[in-house]
Amino acid sequence: MPEPTSDDPFADLFGKLPDPDRRGQTSPVTDDTPAARTPNTPDAAATTPSASAPAADSGDAPPPTSRRAAREAAARQAAASAAPAVAPTQSEPVAAAAALPAEPASEVAASDDWRFSGESGAPGARRGRTATVEAPARESTATSTATLDDLFSGDSTTDDLGYVPEERSRRRRRIGGWIALGVVLLIFGGIAVGTLWVWNTYEEQIREVMGWEEPKDYEAGMANGEALVTVVSGDTGQSISQTLYEAGVTKTPEAFYEYLVDTGQNPPFVPGVFQLQQQMTSAAALEAIMDPANKLENSALVREGLTVDQTLPILAEGLGLPLEDFQAAAANPSDYGVEADTLEGWLFPAMYEFDPGVTASDVIRRMVDRTVTSLDDAGVPAEDRQRVLTVASIIQREARFEQDFYKVSRVIENRLDPNNQETFGLLQMDSTAQYGYGEMHEGSVSTSAEAQYDDNPWNTYVHTGLPIGPISNPGDMAIDAAMHPADGPWLYFVTVNLDTGETIFTSTLAEHERARQQWIAWCNDNPDSGC
């Protein structure tokens, strides 16, 4: 038994053991492998012990005691032999490589890719073997001398082994980028939509919690222009607050009233017409109304949409005459050339100033004459005056925005059209039912069941066509709209926001019902806004 030649008994024992994964096999190395292309590669000339060729058969030298020793011996033998002048061709076998233990055929690279010899984990690399590579045919016969040891030690790269990793497809990278961008946009888009919905739904609550509420009052120093405000007997801080807002004096309907509540004031308001300014603070507006110097003497301001019963007290208080005088003066319409039972619709809304000593009859005559002037300016024939005033009075009560006057006029005409009588038969205007029942001034736009079905000559829910006469005093625009309705197919309209006056006009019952539900929802959210 030969004595060990190495100081390392484990290396000596390892060298004597056969390689189980190469037993009885010969590596089919071709001249295109690194071993064939590089005659002086140590592993290409070295022989290793195997089960079929024991080390004792070499004869020239004792068998190597380890794999490292085998490689060193192969290197010395390769250096001593003459290198071939021309690289072997593909048809020539590589004799030196034949001495290596045989590799399984499935572990030899057979394509443009290269692989480690052995099983998973590259045991061939761990044992220091040269990687078996089959590279594509090249014009040059130059060979690579790099080994896997050099690759792992950092002395070489995969380029030296004849393989460059394949670049990832640009098209696939672009597709992946677009997908990632789409996901990001979808996420942020969802966040934006959700934020917008929350803001639109809970804006007032968010503003209140965060302290972002819009100021309800104008700032000091913004006052400008002129505004006339009428205070009548029985007016309270709340009713005057609405009047100031409608005249453009205060910023919101509740600003003046909330100011009185916050400051604990309950002043005695004096009836009359007061000269104020636009965009005043509530404090400045109160001071102006309480100042007798701002009260206009022998004057009266009558606004659009009022009835005779509402107008006469304003005239009495503004001019300092008894209310009974005005009621007696208005009792005989024929005295002023009006062929009707009442002067409803004939007392034109405007700002009036009179000389001292004026009588109630003088005031009524001047107002009727002003109505005739407006009718003539609109081109109304004398025989149609009562009818036009009736239509105009409904428009004045029903329309919220000036641009809606002409649309409301068209709805009235479309419903009165004989071709639509089978569909409707009735005009069905809430303002007429409320007027006939006497609930126009109840502070609500909704019609009670009692008013809707009350059998009076003004109720267009009960009687066909127009009511028997006007229901309010229309202004110039309402009279013009009655004469020149807008073009359109509308048969319905509903005001879905009483604060802004937003009104939706529709031509089908289904569309009208959707708009009506929108109004109901708004009223549920704003129970104190006149629904």
C-alpha positions as CSV (number, residue, x, y, z in Angstrom):
1,M,0.0,0.0,0.0
2,P,1.6,3.3,-1.1
3,E,2.3,5.8,1.6
4,P,0.4,9.1,1.4
5,T,2.3,11.8,-0.4
6,S,0.3,14.7,1.1
7,D,0.2,16.2,4.6
8,D,-3.5,16.4,4.3
9,P,-5.0,12.9,4.9
10,F,-8.5,14.1,3.9
11,A,-7.1,15.3,0.5
12,D,-5.3,12.0,0.1
13,L,-8.5,10.1,0.8
14,F,-10.5,12.3,-1.5
15,G,-8.1,11.8,-4.4
16,K,-8.5,8.0,-4.1
17,L,-12.3,8.1,-4.3
18,P,-13.9,7.6,-7.7
19,D,-16.1,10.4,-9.1
20,P,-19.6,8.9,-9.0
21,D,-21.1,11.2,-11.6
22,R,-18.4,10.5,-14.2
23,R,-18.0,6.8,-13.7
24,G,-17.5,4.9,-17.0
25,Q,-18.2,8.0,-19.2
26,T,-16.1,9.9,-21.6
27,S,-16.8,13.6,-22.1
28,P,-17.8,14.3,-25.7
29,V,-15.7,17.4,-25.9
30,T,-15.4,18.8,-29.4
31,D,-12.8,21.1,-30.8
32,D,-15.2,24.0,-30.2
33,T,-15.1,23.8,-26.4
34,P,-12.7,25.9,-24.3
35,A,-10.5,22.8,-23.7
36,A,-10.2,22.1,-27.4
37,R,-9.6,25.7,-28.3
38,T,-7.0,26.1,-25.5
39,P,-4.3,23.4,-25.7
40,N,-2.4,24.8,-22.7
41,T,-5.3,24.8,-20.4
42,P,-4.4,22.8,-17.3
43,D,-7.6,20.8,-17.2
44,A,-7.5,20.0,-20.9
45,A,-4.3,17.9,-20.5
46,A,-4.8,16.5,-17.0
47,T,-6.0,13.0,-16.3
48,T,-7.9,12.1,-13.3
49,P,-8.4,8.8,-11.5
50,S,-11.7,7.0,-12.3
51,A,-13.1,3.5,-11.7
52,S,-11.9,2.3,-15.1
53,A,-8.4,3.8,-15.0
54,P,-6.7,3.5,-11.6
55,A,-3.9,5.8,-10.8
56,A,-1.4,2.9,-10.6
57,D,-1.6,2.3,-14.4
58,S,0.1,5.6,-15.3
59,G,3.6,4.1,-14.9
60,D,5.6,7.4,-15.3
61,A,4.7,9.0,-12.0
62,P,2.9,8.1,-8.8
63,P,-0.8,9.0,-8.9
64,P,-1.7,12.5,-7.7
65,T,-2.9,12.7,-4.1
66,S,-5.6,15.3,-4.8
67,R,-7.4,17.1,-7.5
68,R,-5.2,20.2,-7.0
69,A,-2.1,18.1,-7.5
70,A,-3.7,16.6,-10.6
71,R,-4.2,20.0,-12.1
72,E,-0.7,21.1,-11.2
73,A,0.7,18.0,-12.9
74,A,-1.4,18.6,-16.0
75,A,-0.1,22.1,-16.2
76,R,3.6,21.0,-16.0
77,Q,3.0,18.3,-18.7
78,A,1.3,20.9,-21.0
79,A,4.2,23.3,-20.6
80,A,6.7,20.6,-21.5
81,S,4.8,19.6,-24.7
82,A,4.9,21.6,-27.9
83,A,1.7,23.6,-28.6
84,P,0.1,22.9,-31.9
85,A,0.5,25.5,-34.5
86,V,-3.1,25.4,-35.7
87,A,-6.2,25.0,-33.6
88,P,-7.8,21.6,-34.1
89,T,-10.8,21.5,-36.3
90,Q,-14.2,20.4,-35.4
91,S,-13.7,16.9,-36.8
92,E,-10.6,16.3,-34.7
93,P,-11.0,14.8,-31.2
94,V,-9.4,16.4,-28.3
95,A,-7.1,13.8,-26.9
96,A,-6.2,15.7,-23.8
97,A,-9.8,16.1,-22.8
98,A,-10.5,12.4,-23.3
99,A,-8.5,11.8,-20.1
100,L,-11.1,13.6,-18.1
101,P,-13.8,11.5,-16.4
102,A,-16.8,11.1,-18.7
103,E,-19.7,13.6,-18.3
104,P,-23.3,12.7,-18.8
105,A,-24.4,13.7,-22.3
106,S,-27.3,15.7,-20.9
107,E,-24.9,17.9,-19.0
108,V,-22.9,19.1,-22.0
109,A,-23.9,22.4,-23.5
110,A,-25.5,21.8,-26.9
111,S,-26.7,25.3,-27.8
112,D,-25.6,29.0,-27.7
113,D,-26.2,28.9,-23.9
114,W,-23.6,27.5,-21.5
115,R,-24.1,25.6,-18.3
116,F,-22.1,24.3,-15.4
117,S,-21.2,20.6,-15.5
118,G,-22.9,18.5,-12.8
119,E,-26.1,19.0,-10.8
120,S,-27.8,22.0,-9.4
121,G,-25.5,24.2,-7.4
122,A,-22.7,23.9,-10.0
123,P,-20.5,21.2,-8.3
124,G,-18.2,21.3,-11.3
125,A,-17.4,24.9,-10.4
126,R,-16.9,24.0,-6.8
127,R,-14.4,21.4,-7.8
128,G,-12.4,23.8,-10.0
129,R,-13.4,22.2,-13.4
130,T,-13.3,24.1,-16.6
131,A,-16.8,24.9,-17.8
132,T,-17.7,23.0,-20.9
133,V,-19.0,25.5,-23.5
134,E,-20.1,25.2,-27.1
135,A,-19.9,28.6,-28.7
136,P,-21.2,29.6,-32.0
137,A,-18.9,29.3,-35.0
138,R,-16.8,32.4,-35.5
139,E,-14.5,33.5,-38.3
140,S,-11.6,33.7,-35.8
141,T,-10.1,30.6,-34.2
142,A,-9.1,32.5,-31.1
143,T,-9.9,30.6,-27.9
144,S,-10.8,31.6,-24.4
145,T,-8.5,30.7,-21.5
146,A,-10.9,31.9,-18.7
147,T,-12.2,29.3,-16.2
148,L,-15.1,29.4,-13.8
149,D,-12.5,29.9,-11.0
150,D,-11.5,33.1,-12.7
151,L,-15.1,34.2,-13.0
152,F,-15.9,33.7,-9.3
153,S,-12.7,35.3,-8.3
154,G,-13.4,38.4,-10.4
155,D,-10.5,38.0,-12.7
156,S,-12.8,37.4,-15.7
157,T,-16.4,38.1,-16.9
158,T,-19.0,36.1,-18.7
159,D,-17.7,37.8,-21.9
160,D,-14.4,36.0,-21.5
161,L,-16.3,32.7,-21.3
162,G,-18.0,33.5,-24.7
163,Y,-21.5,34.3,-23.3
164,V,-23.1,37.7,-23.0
165,P,-26.4,37.6,-21.0
166,E,-29.4,38.3,-23.2
167,E,-30.9,41.8,-22.8
168,R,-34.4,42.0,-21.6
169,S,-36.9,42.8,-24.4
170,R,-37.5,46.5,-24.8
171,R,-41.1,45.9,-25.8
172,R,-41.7,44.0,-22.6
173,R,-40.1,46.7,-20.6
174,R,-42.4,49.3,-22.3
175,I,-45.5,47.2,-21.7
176,G,-44.5,46.8,-18.0
177,G,-44.0,50.5,-17.7
178,W,-47.4,51.4,-19.2
179,I,-49.1,48.9,-16.9
180,A,-47.4,50.4,-13.9
181,L,-48.3,53.9,-15.0
182,G,-51.9,52.8,-15.5
183,V,-52.1,51.4,-12.0
184,V,-50.7,54.6,-10.5
185,L,-53.2,56.7,-12.5
186,L,-56.0,54.5,-11.4
187,I,-55.1,54.8,-7.8
188,F,-54.7,58.6,-7.8
189,G,-57.8,59.0,-10.0
190,G,-59.9,57.0,-7.5
191,I,-58.5,59.2,-4.7
192,A,-59.4,62.4,-6.6
193,V,-62.9,61.2,-7.4
194,G,-63.5,60.2,-3.8
195,T,-62.2,63.5,-2.5
196,L,-64.4,65.4,-4.9
197,W,-67.5,63.4,-3.9
198,V,-66.8,64.0,-0.2
199,W,-66.2,67.7,-0.8
200,N,-69.5,68.2,-2.8
201,T,-71.5,66.2,-0.3
202,Y,-70.1,67.6,2.9
203,E,-68.7,70.9,1.9
204,E,-70.6,72.9,4.6
205,Q,-69.7,70.5,7.4
206,I,-66.0,70.4,6.3
207,R,-65.8,74.2,6.1
208,E,-67.4,74.4,9.6
209,V,-65.0,71.9,11.2
210,M,-61.9,73.3,9.5
211,G,-62.9,77.0,10.0
212,W,-63.1,77.6,6.2
213,E,-66.7,78.9,6.2
214,E,-67.5,81.7,3.8
215,P,-68.1,85.0,5.5
216,K,-71.9,85.7,5.8
217,D,-71.4,89.4,5.9
218,Y,-69.6,91.9,3.7
219,E,-66.4,93.5,4.9
220,A,-66.3,97.1,6.1
221,G,-65.4,99.5,3.4
222,M,-67.1,97.7,0.5
223,A,-70.3,99.7,0.5
224,N,-71.1,101.4,-2.8
225,G,-74.0,102.6,-4.9
226,E,-77.6,103.0,-3.7
227,A,-80.3,100.7,-2.5
228,L,-83.9,101.4,-1.5
229,V,-85.4,99.3,1.3
230,T,-89.0,99.4,2.4
231,V,-90.0,98.6,6.0
232,V,-93.6,97.9,6.6
233,S,-95.6,97.6,9.8
234,G,-95.1,94.3,11.5
235,D,-91.7,93.7,10.0
236,T,-89.3,91.9,12.3
237,G,-85.5,91.5,12.2
238,Q,-85.9,88.3,10.3
239,S,-88.2,89.6,7.6
240,I,-86.0,92.8,7.2
241,S,-83.0,90.6,6.9
242,Q,-84.5,88.9,3.8
243,T,-85.5,92.3,2.4
244,L,-81.9,93.7,2.8
245,Y,-80.5,90.6,1.0
246,E,-82.9,91.0,-1.9
247,A,-82.0,94.6,-2.3
248,G,-78.3,93.8,-2.4
249,V,-77.5,95.4,0.9
250,T,-76.3,92.3,2.8
251,K,-74.4,89.3,1.5
252,T,-76.7,86.5,2.8
253,P,-80.4,86.3,3.8
254,E,-79.6,85.5,7.4
255,A,-76.6,87.9,7.9
256,F,-78.7,90.8,9.4
257,Y,-80.9,88.6,11.6
258,E,-77.9,86.7,13.0
259,Y,-76.2,90.0,13.7
260,L,-79.2,91.1,15.8
261,V,-79.2,87.8,17.7
262,D,-75.5,87.8,18.3
263,T,-75.6,91.4,19.7
264,G,-78.8,90.9,21.6
265,Q,-80.6,93.8,19.9
266,N,-84.4,94.2,19.2
267,P,-84.8,97.7,17.8
268,P,-88.2,99.3,17.1
269,F,-88.3,99.5,13.2
270,V,-90.1,102.5,11.7
271,P,-92.1,101.9,8.5
272,G,-91.0,103.7,5.4
273,V,-88.5,103.8,2.5
274,F,-84.9,104.0,3.5
275,Q,-82.0,104.9,1.3
276,L,-79.0,102.6,1.9
277,Q,-76.0,101.3,-0.1
278,Q,-75.1,98.0,-1.8
279,Q,-72.7,95.6,0.0
280,M,-73.0,97.0,3.5
281,T,-72.2,95.2,6.7
282,S,-75.1,94.2,8.9
283,A,-74.0,96.7,11.5
284,A,-73.9,99.6,9.0
285,A,-77.3,98.5,7.6
286,L,-78.9,98.6,11.0
287,E,-77.5,102.0,11.7
288,A,-78.8,103.4,8.4
289,I,-82.3,102.0,8.9
290,M,-82.5,103.5,12.4
291,D,-81.3,107.0,11.1
292,P,-84.4,109.2,10.3
293,A,-82.2,111.1,7.8
294,N,-82.2,108.1,5.5
295,K,-86.0,107.8,5.4
296,L,-87.5,109.2,2.2
297,E,-90.6,111.4,2.8
298,N,-93.7,111.1,0.6
299,S,-92.2,108.1,-1.2
300,A,-93.1,104.4,-1.6
301,L,-91.3,101.5,-3.0
302,V,-93.5,98.7,-4.4
303,R,-91.7,95.6,-5.5
304,E,-92.7,93.1,-8.2
305,G,-95.0,90.2,-7.4
306,L,-97.0,91.8,-4.7
307,T,-100.8,91.8,-4.5
308,V,-103.1,94.7,-4.0
309,D,-103.6,93.7,-0.3
310,Q,-99.8,93.9,0.1
311,T,-99.3,97.1,-1.8
312,L,-101.8,99.4,-0.2
313,P,-100.2,99.3,3.3
314,I,-96.9,100.1,1.8
315,L,-98.4,103.2,0.1
316,A,-100.1,104.3,3.3
317,E,-97.0,104.0,5.5
318,G,-94.7,105.6,2.9
319,L,-96.9,108.6,2.3
320,G,-98.4,109.0,5.8
321,L,-102.0,108.6,4.7
322,P,-104.7,106.3,6.2
323,L,-104.9,102.8,4.8
324,E,-108.7,103.2,4.6
325,D,-108.2,106.0,2.0
326,F,-106.3,103.7,-0.3
327,Q,-108.7,100.9,0.2
328,A,-111.6,103.2,-0.8
329,A,-109.6,104.6,-3.8
330,A,-108.9,101.1,-5.1
331,A,-112.5,99.8,-4.8
332,N,-113.6,101.1,-8.2
333,P,-111.3,100.0,-11.0
334,S,-113.5,101.7,-13.6
335,D,-112.5,105.1,-12.2
336,Y,-109.1,104.5,-13.8
337,G,-110.3,102.9,-17.0
338,V,-109.8,99.3,-15.9
339,E,-112.5,96.9,-17.1
340,A,-112.1,94.4,-14.3
341,D,-113.5,93.6,-10.9
342,T,-110.3,94.5,-9.1
343,L,-107.0,96.4,-9.7
344,E,-105.0,93.2,-9.2
345,G,-102.1,93.4,-11.6
346,W,-102.6,97.0,-12.4
347,L,-100.6,98.7,-9.6
348,F,-97.3,98.8,-11.3
349,P,-94.2,98.0,-9.1
350,A,-91.7,100.9,-8.9
351,M,-90.2,103.5,-6.6
352,Y,-92.6,106.5,-6.2
353,E,-92.1,109.9,-4.9
354,F,-95.0,112.4,-4.4
355,D,-95.4,116.0,-3.6
356,P,-96.8,116.9,-0.2
357,G,-100.7,117.0,-0.2
358,V,-101.1,114.1,-2.6
359,T,-104.3,112.0,-2.2
360,A,-104.8,108.2,-2.3
361,S,-106.7,108.5,-5.6
362,D,-103.8,110.4,-7.2
363,V,-101.4,107.7,-6.1
364,I,-103.6,104.9,-7.5
365,R,-104.1,106.7,-10.8
366,R,-100.3,107.2,-11.3
367,M,-99.7,103.5,-10.7
368,V,-102.3,102.4,-13.2
369,D,-101.0,104.8,-15.8
370,R,-97.6,103.4,-15.3
371,T,-98.9,99.9,-16.1
372,V,-100.6,101.1,-19.3
373,T,-97.3,102.6,-20.4
374,S,-95.5,99.2,-19.8
375,L,-98.2,97.4,-21.8
376,D,-98.0,99.8,-24.7
377,D,-94.2,99.5,-24.7
378,A,-94.5,95.8,-25.0
379,G,-96.9,96.1,-28.0
380,V,-100.0,94.8,-26.2
381,P,-103.3,95.6,-27.9
382,A,-105.8,97.3,-25.7
383,E,-108.3,94.4,-25.9
384,D,-105.5,91.9,-24.7
385,R,-104.3,93.9,-21.7
386,Q,-106.1,91.9,-19.1
387,R,-105.1,88.5,-20.5
388,V,-101.4,89.6,-20.9
389,L,-101.4,90.9,-17.3
390,T,-102.8,87.6,-16.1
391,V,-100.1,85.6,-17.9
392,A,-97.4,88.1,-16.8
393,S,-98.5,87.9,-13.2
394,I,-98.1,84.1,-13.2
395,I,-94.7,84.4,-14.8
396,Q,-93.7,87.0,-12.1
397,R,-94.7,84.6,-9.3
398,E,-93.3,81.4,-10.8
399,A,-89.9,82.5,-12.4
400,R,-86.8,82.9,-10.2
401,F,-84.2,84.2,-12.6
402,E,-84.8,86.9,-15.2
403,Q,-83.6,84.5,-18.0
404,D,-86.3,82.0,-16.8
405,F,-89.2,84.5,-17.4
406,Y,-89.3,83.7,-21.1
407,K,-89.1,79.9,-20.6
408,V,-91.9,80.0,-18.1
409,S,-93.9,82.0,-20.6
410,R,-93.3,79.2,-23.2
411,V,-94.4,76.5,-20.7
412,I,-97.7,78.4,-20.1
413,E,-98.3,78.7,-23.9
414,N,-97.4,75.1,-24.6
415,R,-99.9,73.9,-21.9
416,L,-102.6,76.2,-23.2
417,D,-102.1,74.8,-26.7
418,P,-105.2,72.9,-27.8
419,N,-103.0,70.1,-29.2
420,N,-101.8,69.4,-25.6
421,Q,-105.2,69.6,-23.9
422,E,-105.6,65.8,-24.1
423,T,-102.3,65.4,-22.2
424,F,-102.9,68.1,-19.6
425,G,-106.3,69.7,-19.9
426,L,-105.3,72.0,-16.9
427,L,-102.6,74.6,-16.5
428,Q,-101.8,73.5,-13.0
429,M,-99.8,76.4,-11.6
430,D,-99.2,76.4,-7.9
431,S,-99.2,80.2,-7.7
432,T,-102.8,80.3,-8.9
433,A,-104.1,77.7,-6.4
434,Q,-102.3,79.5,-3.6
435,Y,-103.7,82.9,-4.6
436,G,-107.3,81.7,-4.9
437,Y,-107.1,79.9,-1.5
438,G,-105.4,82.9,0.2
439,E,-102.1,81.2,1.2
440,M,-99.7,83.0,-1.1
441,H,-98.1,84.7,1.8
442,E,-97.6,81.6,4.0
443,G,-93.8,81.6,3.3
444,S,-93.9,78.3,1.4
445,V,-93.7,77.5,-2.3
446,S,-95.6,74.2,-1.7
447,T,-99.3,74.1,-2.2
448,S,-101.5,72.5,0.5
449,A,-104.0,69.8,-0.5
450,E,-106.8,72.2,0.6
451,A,-105.6,74.9,-1.8
452,Q,-104.9,72.5,-4.7
453,Y,-108.4,71.2,-4.8
454,D,-110.3,74.3,-3.7
455,D,-113.0,75.3,-6.2
456,N,-112.2,79.0,-6.8
457,P,-112.0,80.8,-10.2
458,W,-108.2,81.3,-9.9
459,N,-107.3,77.7,-9.3
460,T,-105.8,76.2,-12.5
461,Y,-105.8,72.8,-10.8
462,V,-109.6,72.8,-11.0
463,H,-110.5,75.0,-13.9
464,T,-109.2,74.8,-17.5
465,G,-107.3,77.7,-19.1
466,L,-106.1,80.9,-17.4
467,P,-107.5,82.1,-14.1
468,I,-110.1,84.9,-14.3
469,G,-107.6,87.6,-13.7
470,P,-104.0,88.5,-12.6
471,I,-102.6,87.2,-9.3
472,S,-99.9,89.8,-8.7
473,N,-98.4,93.0,-10.1
474,P,-96.0,92.1,-12.9
475,G,-93.0,94.2,-13.9
476,D,-91.7,95.3,-17.3
477,M,-89.8,92.0,-18.0
478,A,-92.7,89.8,-17.1
479,I,-95.0,91.7,-19.4
480,D,-92.5,91.5,-22.2
481,A,-92.0,87.7,-21.6
482,A,-95.8,87.2,-21.8
483,M,-95.7,88.8,-25.2
484,H,-92.5,87.1,-26.4
485,P,-92.1,83.6,-25.0
486,A,-88.9,81.7,-25.7
487,D,-88.8,78.9,-28.3
488,G,-88.8,75.4,-26.8
489,P,-90.7,72.2,-26.2
490,W,-90.9,72.6,-22.4
491,L,-94.0,71.4,-20.6
492,Y,-92.7,71.3,-17.1
493,F,-90.4,73.2,-14.8
494,V,-89.4,72.9,-11.1
495,T,-87.1,75.1,-9.0
496,V,-84.7,72.6,-7.4
497,N,-82.8,75.1,-5.2
498,L,-84.8,77.9,-3.6
499,D,-81.7,79.7,-2.4
500,T,-80.2,80.1,-5.8
501,G,-83.4,79.9,-7.8
502,E,-82.0,77.1,-10.0
503,T,-84.9,75.8,-12.2
504,I,-85.0,72.8,-14.5
505,F,-87.2,72.8,-17.6
506,T,-88.3,69.5,-19.1
507,S,-90.5,68.2,-21.9
508,T,-91.4,64.8,-20.6
509,L,-93.1,63.6,-17.4
510,A,-90.2,61.2,-16.6
511,E,-87.7,64.0,-16.8
512,H,-90.0,66.2,-14.7
513,E,-90.3,63.5,-12.0
514,R,-86.5,63.2,-11.7
515,A,-86.2,67.0,-11.3
516,R,-89.0,66.9,-8.7
517,Q,-87.2,64.3,-6.7
518,Q,-84.1,66.5,-6.8
519,W,-86.2,69.3,-5.3
520,I,-87.6,67.0,-2.6
521,A,-84.0,66.0,-1.7
522,W,-82.9,69.6,-1.5
523,C,-85.9,70.5,0.7
524,N,-85.1,67.6,3.0
525,D,-81.6,69.0,3.4
526,N,-82.8,72.6,3.8
527,P,-86.1,72.4,5.8
528,D,-86.0,76.1,6.7
529,S,-85.6,77.5,3.2
530,G,-89.2,78.0,2.2
531,C,-90.2,74.6,0.9
